[in-house]
Amino acid sequence: MAIIRVPNLSPEQRRDATELVKAVETHDHTYREPYLSNQFNYSLTMASFFLAYYDDHLIGLVSLYTDGGAGTMADVFVLVHPEHRRQGVATAMWRAAKPVLLANGYAQWEFITEKVFLNSHPDFLTRTGLSADPETEYQMATAAARFSAPLHSPGYIRQLRTEDVEALVPLYAAAFADQSPSEARTYLTRAIPDAQTLTYVYVLDRQLVGSCAVDISGTSDYFFSLFIGADYQNQGLGTDMVRQIMAVRSASAPRAFTLGVEANNPAALHVYTNAGFNTQTEVVYLVCPTKEDEDR
């Protein structure tokens, strides 16, 4: 087995990773896909993907996501092909990935899984020494369809432009309390639409009042970093923005849409339910009880 590390995936590596994701999801009945880009990683040069190959076939993948600098939490996604489990593949990839996190100042991390996987492997937590964070997340989804635009919209969407960034920075930083204005500026600058991500802004009375990014590289369009400014909430604008994006994206062909929302956020759940989303899976974050336990 050979393990290679790269800051970003080549088109061929991305294709192989997508096939691995499909094999894992089919076997485990899971839905949460790793983000196969480092576009929004804090560091664009840190190795973010660790790929395990056996006879030139991709059998394992670890992805690292860090949206803040040293000292913040890192998200870790580990996938192993069902035919190669219990063979030390995950352990070998993590042994390659962990020193990279530590060298870049990340001493805390959480592993992403789903409740359905834990239910199917009741000994997993005991065997790994991990514990499940009680705060979970729902992944919500729609079936692939053509979606109609809202009949009466108070505002409209358009794609993010470079000149929009400064106006959105304070709104973004207020919506995501763990992001500083500097980090918000970096994120929004990287969110200028490209081949993998589209970012829309919501305009109301000539004012930018919200934004939503869409990862279009996977099997469905994945909404993330969605927000409406505090002064404009509870007016149905978030639902309207989502519905408009769904209509635009599905105009030429039926599309399925997914997104993640914290299970303890009833307001957001209400917005997405109104937009036509249903709960698809429950995402669980696994953590090491203490640093000492992790270092054993």
Buried (B, 14 or more C-beta within 10 A) or exposed (E): BEBEBEBBBEEEBBEBBBEBBEBBBEEBEBBBBBBBBBBBBBBEEBBBBBBBBBEEEBBBBBBBBBBBBEEBBBBBBBBBBEEBBEBBBBEBBBEBBBEBBEEBEBBEBBBBBBBBBBEEEEEBBEEBEBEBEEEBBBBBBBEBEEBEBBEEBBBBBEEBEEEBBEEBBEBBBBBBEEBBEEBBBBBBEBBBBEEBBBBBBBBBEEEBBBBBBBBBBBBBBBBBBBBBBEEBBEBBBBBBBBBBBBBBBBEEEEBBBBBBBEBEEEEBBEBBBBBBBEBBBBBBBBBBEEEEEBEE
